[in-house]
Amino acid sequence: MEKSSGIKIISTNKKAHFNYFLSDFLECGIELKGTEIKSLRMNNANLNDAYVIIKNNEAYILNMFIAQYDKGNIFNHEELRTRKLLLHKREILKYSYKIVKDGYTLIPTKIYLKNGRCKVEIALAKGKKNFDKRETIKNRENDIKIRKAQKGDY
């Protein structure tokens, strides 16, 4: 029998695929405090408007919303606190070089639990123009029409 992958997706950033051209995906760990992991296991997270900055050769994720744990007490966490990402130094240097030189941005695309540990998938992002977004919508609508025609739902 084949073992399951042990991955439970908590939240995805659907707007990222629409607003940016994404490349160089990377899985990294995240430094969490007390009740944050309990809240994440209850799927209480949101990646909209979140982004990654590199400061003093360390990567931080900003504006990632993790709801307060409802059974927490005075030791509950702040919902929009800045959290440190766990990356190797060479990965941080590679991404910071691309951000400075090529004008990319680091965007979190997915947060998930892998074998009980919280992971964040980040990607290099380049902003789309309005005509690129319209083209994306047009392609999506064409794909829907093709699928309906293949099923015979005209």
Salt bridges, closest charged atoms under 4 A:
ASP24 OD2 - LYS98 NZ 3.41
GLU27 OE1 - LYS114 NZ 3.40
GLU36 OE1 - ARG81 NH2 2.90
GLU36 OE2 - ARG83 NH2 2.99
GLU58 OE2 - LYS84 NZ 3.30
